[in-house]
């Protein structure tokens, strides 16, 4: 299942949901839905509707040496601003989905410098799992990079071991390095400012990459006691030292975690000591909401972060397959997606100094009646 944080949801439902969703997608592309709005619009309209850029897309393989020194190759989806208004439709997840917004391999815009969002999919997910969000952010002038976390995708099964917990944040840094090196977009106009965004297991990954240190002592204790958690699979003194070193990347300026899990691997004090503010997003019917979600929310608040909770939302409200995965969602999927687009962009723009949307983020101004923000 897309983004199952606890690893107990299999891939079969995802594949079935993906096929069903894919059948419903347009088989031909249309022009990017660039907003035709006056110069002055209200904040919610600006944040929730497409921005002034078209959406270009490409796929590249990124190879790097992981934390153990072993070579690791990541299939990576890249979205970038463009002025093109025609082209071949972008395809996602090995051609299973066809975008009605993005064009494949068109010329990138070079008239401005753009910040970067690096997205981490959930357990047994895939790079383009939240393409609705990637396309939206790109239209507002962001590069968006999303790697397949090799060994932990839809096609890999539910198994995960010690290594993947450090490989995942390492993957995020590797694709950012590839962008800066010009391996993903020709002549990249990247500002160097980065926002880490993740869903479920990717939410944990975003926290770790953004500077939340690991509670290696707690992991040591759990694994020594015979803990059945997957992180204990090959845990030893060497891994303990690697986790103690952390996975922080000082290029990250803000974090967004949607329905994250694995809070205990980091702990309250380490999440609260993050050097950047985090936006936590949860859904009413997600079992993670009142478990890890509440813990992340309390700790993130100590670091100046915000919590957005969506009535009727569930674990996959934050993915393209929202509403099709039998996870309890009662909210209309597009309403949930509009809320996600609004808040993620508001947090990114605020933290990068491109706008001020604190009244939306702290709930002073309501985005939607189903949202509680604080």
N, C-alpha and C positions, 0 to 999 in steps of 0.2 A: 504494500500500500504506500502511496506517496507520502514520504516524510514520517513514517511511524517511528516515534522517538524511542520506544522501548524495545523495538526489534521483534515484537510478537505478531506483527501483521505481515502476511505474506504478499508475494508479488502477484498472485493470481487475480485478486480483485483489481489491482492496478491495471493489469493488461486488459482485463475485460472492460474496465471503465475507460481505458484509453481508446480501445477499439470503438466502443459506443460513442465516445466523444468525437473521435476522428470522423466517423460517418456523418456527423452533424455539421462538420466544418465545410466552409466553401471550398470548392475544388479549383477555383481561380482567384487570383488576387485582385483587389481593387486599390485605388489610390490611398495613401495614408490619410487617416482621419485627422488632418490638421485643423485645429480649432480656428474658426472664422469668427473672432470675437473682437469687440472694440478694445482700445488701448487700456481702458480702466474696467476691470471686472471684479466681482467680489472674490475673496480669498478661496472659498470653497469651489467656486466655478473654475477658477484658475488651476487649482490643484487637482481637481477631479477630471478635467477634460484634457485632450491631447494638446501638447505644446506646439511651437512654431516649426519644428523640424520634422522631416520625414524620417522613416526608420530603415536603416540599412542593416543587413545581417550577413554573417559569414561563419563558417566553421573551420577550426584549425586544430591540429594536434600540438600539444605542448608537452615536451619531455624535459624532465629535470631529475636531479638526485634527491631522494627524500631524506628524512631525518636520519635514516640508517646508512645513507650513502648508496642506496640501490636506485637504479633508473626507474622512472615512473612516467607513463604517458597518459595524458588526459585529453579526451575528446572535448573540445571547448567551443561553446557557442558565444558569439560576439555580436552585440548590437551596437550601432554607432549612428550618430546624427548624419543626415544627408539632406541634400536639396533635390534629390531625384524624386520624380512623381510618377515614374513608370519603371517596369522591369519584371523579372521573373519573381514569382511568389517565393518567399522564404519557406523552407521546410524544416521541421523539428523532429527530434527523436527518430533518427534513421529513416526519415521520410514519412513517418506515420501521421504527422499533422502538417497542414498547410496554413500559413498565416494569411489573413486578409488585410494585414497592415504593413508588414515588413517586406522589403525587396532584397533579393539575394545578390551580394557582391556588386552593389552599385557604388558610385564614387562617394567617399566620405566628405562631409562638410569640413572646410578648413578655415572658415571665417571667424572662428572663435576658439578659445581653449575650453575644454570640458572636464569636469570632475568624473570620477569613475565609481560605479557600484559593482562590487564583486558579490555574486550570489552563490549560496551553498544550498544544494537540494537536500531533501530528507533521506532517511534510510530507505534503500531500495528505490530511490527516485532517479531523476535524470536531469541533465543540464537545463532543459527548457521547461521544467515543471511549472514554473510561474511566468510563462511568457507574457501573460496579460500585464504583469507588472513591469517586466523588462522593456516591453515595447513602449509603455507609457513613460517611463523614466527617460528613455532614449529621446522621445519626442520633445522632452523638456531640456535637452542638452546634456545628456550623460552618456558616457560609454558604459555598457553593462557587459560584464564578463561572467560566464557561468560554466564551470568545468563539470564534466562527469567525474564523480569521485570513484575512480577505477577500483573495482572490487566491492563496491557498495552501491551498485546501480540496480535498476529494475531487472536487468538480465543476469545478475550475479547471485540471486538467492538471498536468504536472510542471514547467512553466516557473517559475523564480523569478529575481528580479533583485536588484540592490544594495539597493533600498528595503526589501524584505521583512525583511531582517536587522535593521533598526532599527524597522520598523513592529511587528514581533511583540512585543518587550518594551513598546513604546508602547501596544499594544492592552491589555496586562495592566493597566497603570496607568489606562487610560481606563475600563475596566469597574469598577475599584475606585473611581474617582472617582464613577462613576454610582451605585454602591451607597450611598456616603456621602451623595450628593445626594438620595437617596430615589427614584431613577428606576427601581430594579429591585425593591425590596421596600418596601412601605409602612411608614413609621416604623421604619427599620432599627435594630436594637439591636447595632450592630457595635462591637467593642472598639477597632478601629483596628489590631490586631495581624494581620499577614498572613503566610501561608506560600505561597511560590511553588512550584508543582508542574508538571512538564512531562515529556512523553514524546518521545524522539528529537529532532527539530528543536525541539520544545517544551522538551526538557531543556536544550539550549543557551540557549533564550530565558529559561528560569528562572534560569540562571546569570547572564546579562547583566542581567536585571531586578533580581536580588538584589545586584548590586554588583561583579561581575567586569568589570573594564574591558577594552576592546578593545585588541588589539595593532595599532594603526593603522599603525605602521611596517612590521610584517610584511605586512599587507595591501597597503600601498603598494608594497612591494618585489615581491610576487607579481604584482600587477596591472600594474605597470610592465614587468615581465619578460614580459608577455603571457600571464599565467596564465589557464587556461580555467575557473577556478572561477566559479560563478554570481555571487558577490559582486562580481566584476570587471566585470559587464555594463555598468554606467554609472559605474564608479568614477572619481572625479576629486578635485581638491583640496577642493572643497566637501564632498563626501561624507567625505573624510578628516577634515575638521574636525568634522563632525557625529558621526562614530564616536569621535573622540578625546574628545568631551564625555561619551560614555557614556550608559547607559540606566538607571542605578541609581535605585531608589525606596527612600527611607529608612523606609518603612512596613513593609518586608519584614523579618521576624524569623528566618526559616529557609527553606531551599530543599531541594527534592527533585527530582533529575534521574534519569529512568528511561531507560536505553539512549540517552544523549545522543551527539551528534556535534559536528562543527565546532569541536573543541578549539583548533585552530591560530588561530582568530580571536580568542581570548582569551589563550592562553598560560599556562604554568605559574605564572609569578610573579603574574599578575593573578588567577588562580583562587585561588591560595594567600593572596592579600591580601584576599579577600572579607570584608566586615564581619560576615557571618552564616555559621553552619555549614551545610554541605550534606550531605544523604544521597544517595549515588550508588547506584543499583540496576542490576544487569546480569544477563544470562542466559547460560548456558554456550554456547549455539549461535548467539548473535548475533555477527556479524562485527565489530560495534563494540566488543565486550567487550575484546578484546586489542589494540585500536587506541586509539581515543579514550577508551574506558572506563578502560583502565589509566592513561592520562595524567591524566584527571580524578580518578581515585582517589588517585593519588600527590599531586597538588596539593591536593585537598580535605582530605587528611589533615593537611597542614601548617596548615590553617585550623581544625582541630578537627572535621572531618567524619568520616563513616563510609561504609564500602563494604559493600554486601550483594550477594552473588553467588548465583544460583539454579541449581543443577544441573538440567539438563533444560529450562531456560528458554530463550527466544529473544527476538527483537526485539519481538514482539507479546504476550509474556506479560503486559504491563502495560496491555493494551487489552481491550475487550469481545470482540474477535474472536480472542482467544488460542486456539491449537490448530486454527484453520481456515484459516490463511494460507500453508501450505507453507513455513514459515520455519525448519523443523528442530526445532520444539518437541517434546519427548518427555514432558514433564511434564503430568499431568492439569490441564486449565485451572483448575478450581476450587481445586486445591491452590496453584497459582501466585497466583491472586487472593487467597486467604486470606493468603498470605505478604505480598503487596503491601499489603493492608489493614492488617495487623499492624504492619509496619515504618513505613509512612507516618504512621499515627496515633501510634505510639510516638515518632517524631522530632518531630512537631508538638507533642504534649503536653509532651514534655521541654523543648523550646526555648521554649515559651510559659509554662512554669512551672505547667502543669496536672497534671503527674505526673512521675515519675522512672523512666525505663526504660533507663538507661545500660547495664545488664547485658545486655539484649537487643540493643542497638545495637552493642555491641562484641564480641558473641559469647560473653561469659561464660556467659550462659544461652541454651540452644539453643531456637530457635523451631520448627525442623523439620530433620530429618537432611539435607535437600537444600540447606540454606542455609549459606553461609560468611559470617560477619559480622565486621567488624573496624573 
